[in-house]
Amino acid sequence: MISSPKSLLAASPLVLASLWLPAPASAQISDTETDYADEEIVVIAERPRGAVVTEIPPVVELSEEDIASYGVSSVQDLLEAISSQTTSSRGRGSGRPVVLINGQRTSGFREIRDLPPEAIRTVQVFPEELALQYGYRPDQRVINFVLKDNYTGVSVSAEYGVPTQGAQGRSEVESTITRIGRNSRVNINLEWQNNTAITESERDIVQDAAGELVNLGDFRTLAAPSDNVELNANYSRSFDNGMSLSLNGGYVYDKSRGLQGLPGGTLDVAGDPLFRYFTEYGPLRRVQETNTAQAGLTLNGMLSDWRWSLTSDYTRTQVNTDTDRSGDISALQAAIDAGTVDPLAVSFGPLLGAPVTDTAKVVDQTINNLATLSGTLLVLPSGAVTTTIRAGYNREDLDSRETRGGIATTTDLSRDEISTGINIDIPLADENIDVVEAIGKLSINGNFGYSELSDFGGLVEFGFGVNWEPLDGLVFSASAIGEDAAPTIAQLGNPLIITPNVNIFDFTNGETVLASITTGGNLSLPAEKQRDIKLAVNYRPEWLDGFTFLGEYFRNSSDNVASSFPLLTPEIEAAFPDRVTRDASGRLVAIDQRPVSYANVSSERIRYGIDFSKRFGQQRGGGPGRGDRAARPAGGSAPQGGPQGEKPAEGAAPEGNTEARPAAPRGGRGAGGRPSGGRWQLSAFHTIRLEDRIKIRDGVDELDLLNGSATGSTGGSPRHEFEINGGWFNDGIGFRLSGEHQTATRVDGGLTGSDLRFSDLTTLNLRMFINLDDRGNLTEKIPFLKGSRIAFKIDNIFNDIQTVRDDSGLIPLSYQQGYLDPVGRYVEIDFRKQF
């Protein structure tokens, strides 16, 4: 007899298993139940090897078959495909998730980025609360990659894509070598990418009167041509004493070459201003060259029952920027005043000064070191109290040199940061069975940290939370965090760069102008105070396998927020009048867009959605597929690839034999060990912004980004945003569709300005692929195609580009669709081959 609802849930895998087993096996189970009819059935499941040790359930979990259904070439591509489920919604930090490999810390995303998906057994995505247990900030989700025990592969891929409007080509060639053994891992990746240019004339950008006279669109790029080369190498090894070592190194080279229009100037002709462009020196150019070198080290091990880790990461980035600007026109003006030169002449010879090149060089070096120690602090009747203690040392050096008009300006900034912190998790109801049966599982957590910055003094962070699982599969969580955050030294000390001839819409006069834009650092930025609240529910019903519901509520509030300069609306100009330059006629001439500080930024939003996946079709091998539960006796052997100490994973060589041998097919696997059977997946999320406000300072009207205010050129904050991602995969053919929709917004121009209306925006992307190994005997007829996959991608299927109109229903020149999205619909073909 089953004595409780918990026991009933524990016994349910036996019922499902009986549905899959042949008839004689089912009869044997019936006999067993007769012999032990009065005893409670207990199913013991061990934690899979490489899984994260935590009571916090994952919000997404992908099996080997799930990963294959995405048809991606690397972990980076996989994360892009599931970005709606891996990006933190707290609105803090970079948004990139924390990455673990087999439940252990890494020195960074580079360690996992280029691994082929075929080398991964399981992917688990956890909410932000888990980041604290690994010594990270609580505003990043955590992704754990469980790797296969034995994998060797070499892959080469080539991609080429173009916008359907033409005018640009994107080429990419990538090669990856990977070898994973039971105790070591090597991964080397080399990638080259080239993008050609898109000019304004190729998108039919309408110019002002002066620009039309000289075909200015031929001399301005909407997308600059660029070249990119990346090399990334990783090595990892596990030792007999339980320690593991990971080393990582990488180099990135990137160069872009943009056209900034023609030199120009305003001439005084008989007291009247005449603005014109000069063609004799060709276009102004902006060339930016970036060299980045990176290295990382990770040590993981056990000290008694405590897990410890040491990570160190070094990055050196050098950015060289050469920006042309118009030359001196004083000699030309003097000749015009003397009446010796026609101001409308085509060429002025030596009277017109040649363009001047301003240079800027920035060298940014960072080193981040962190040590963590995690384990059981004590054991209560309710379970083990676990804690994570961390200590770190970070240093950043920023050296810049800017030369303008022959005058050099240098900046030398550095920051040392020493930090420490502790996180503690206390179960209130877990192993005390009577309490769990009454209220479910319940735990609380808290964290506290302190950082000492050499240029900002002491900064404090703290937080607390609660997790409650009243029923199996239903989890509620609540958390609150507070943190002091210093502006980056790049925000403080980036070099001064002035870019001429930038298209800007002037709300005050309701016109588009070409203005000079100043960028750089601001040494007067203060420290920021952040206060966040998050409430969440995660529901995985036992009666609907493969279905997950996630609901989240966020409220963020920050004081003294360092931010890039906002969109220049009349209310922003009134708040920062010293950042705007106008000529005698009131025409906008220049904007100083160096960072500013807001007194307060607050936002409130709800995000909810579902993730649902199912398997279909006949599975070769006759075994259970994903989501099918099978019971096994306590103490019995787990399936291959389970906890440590069990059989080698599928395809792995036995101990003492370094030669891998093919694995025998099992349930859910097709020929050659490939996943068989079909599957479909759908995820959909809706975000509702309840509040999004900015207070610049006392005495200035508050910005309401949901009702007419804006900080960016794409308008205010949309009230609603929708995300959808779905796919279908069967017999080597797959389709994936992803889409986003945001509702319309507006920007108020004030009493003297012009209002703008920003339309809603819907983008749908389609990816189709075919694994040639799974398509009959094609690879036998053409051996070269063995191990190959062909993919075809269409981004922005309907070529939907936001439309912006003023009070008269016209599109301002600076909001032409070619400016907003020069690429539009984009098609790409990708060929990948494994050896």
LINUR-V863473 format. One record per run of one state. SS is the DSSP state (helix for helix, strand for strand, loop for the rest). FROM is the first residue (numbers start at 1). LEN is the number of residues. Records with the same first field share a line. If there is no record, write none. Layout:
BEGIN
SS: FROM-LEN + FROM-LEN
END
This chain:
BEGIN
loop: 1-4 + 21-2 + 36-24 + 63-1 + 71-4 + 82-1 + 87-11 + 102-2 + 106-4 + 114-3 + 127-1 + 135-7 + 148-3 + 164-5 + 181-3 + 196-2 + 200-1 + 204-5 + 214-2 + 224-1 + 239-5 + 270-2 + 304-2 + 326-4 + 339-10 + 352-4 + 381-2 + 405-2 + 430-3 + 440-1 + 454-3 + 472-2 + 486-3 + 494-3 + 507-4 + 520-8 + 540-7 + 564-6 + 576-1 + 583-5 + 593-3 + 617-52 + 670-1 + 674-1 + 676-2 + 696-7 + 705-7 + 713-2 + 716-4 + 731-2 + 743-2 + 748-8 + 759-2 + 775-3 + 782-1 + 786-2 + 796-8 + 806-7 + 816-1 + 821-5 + 835-1
helix: 5-16 + 23-13 + 64-7 + 75-7 + 83-4 + 110-4 + 117-3 + 128-7 + 201-3 + 209-5 + 216-4 + 330-9 + 349-3 + 433-7 + 489-5 + 570-6 + 577-3 + 671-3 + 772-3 + 778-4 + 783-3 + 813-3 + 817-4
strand: 60-3 + 98-4 + 104-2 + 120-7 + 142-6 + 151-13 + 169-12 + 184-12 + 198-2 + 220-4 + 225-14 + 244-26 + 272-32 + 306-20 + 356-25 + 383-22 + 407-23 + 441-13 + 457-15 + 474-12 + 497-10 + 511-9 + 528-12 + 547-17 + 580-3 + 588-5 + 596-21 + 669-1 + 675-1 + 678-18 + 703-2 + 712-1 + 715-1 + 720-11 + 733-10 + 745-3 + 756-3 + 761-11 + 788-8 + 804-2 + 826-9
END
